[in-house]
Amino acid sequence: MITTDHQDDLVSTTVFGEFTLADFKEFEEQVNYKLKFSDGLDLLLDLREMGGFTLDMAWEEIRFARAHSSDFRRIGVLTASQWMAWSAWVSQVFVNADVRVFEDELDARAWLAEPHE
């Protein structure tokens, strides 16, 4: 299950339990809607409560990242998991965004609130 919130040019998504293809499609719909009104988005992905993900979701995430490689400016990933941190680093191959991993939500939000260069 996910929750998604969007304000201005920031989309924040929190994942609870298993991240499924249906969850990712919901996230994708929200992002595509916001992209209609923006030249670029920042993302905050809170994966601290994620229990895993399905293979079809992972494949969709790769497809989505490649299709939107230039649509994101900054992506903040909240996680304490080394595996998720490594995965976030690898995803930089597919997007032109600045991707950073945080353990503290306030630090992530402060970074995302900084003015864009």
C-alpha positions, 0 to 999 in steps of 0.5 A: 500500500502507498500514500501519495501527497503532492505540493507544488513541484514535490511528490511525496510517496510512502510505501507500507508493506509490499510494493506491488505493481498496482501501487506503482501504477497509482504512483505513476498516475500521480507523477504523470498528472503533476508533470502536465503542469511542471517542467520538472519534479522533485520526489520524496520516496519514503521506503522505511516501512516497505517490506519488499517489492514484486518483480513486476513492480521492479520491471515497471519502475525501470521502464518508468525511470527510462521514460522519464529520465529527464523529468525529475530534478531531485529524488530523496529516498528515506531508508535505513536499509543498505539494500535500498540505498544501493538500489537508489544509487543504481537507479541514477543510471536511468535518471538525470536527477540528483538522487540522495539517500537519507535516514532522517525525514527532516534532512530529506525535506530540507534538501528538497526545499533548497532552491534549484540551481 
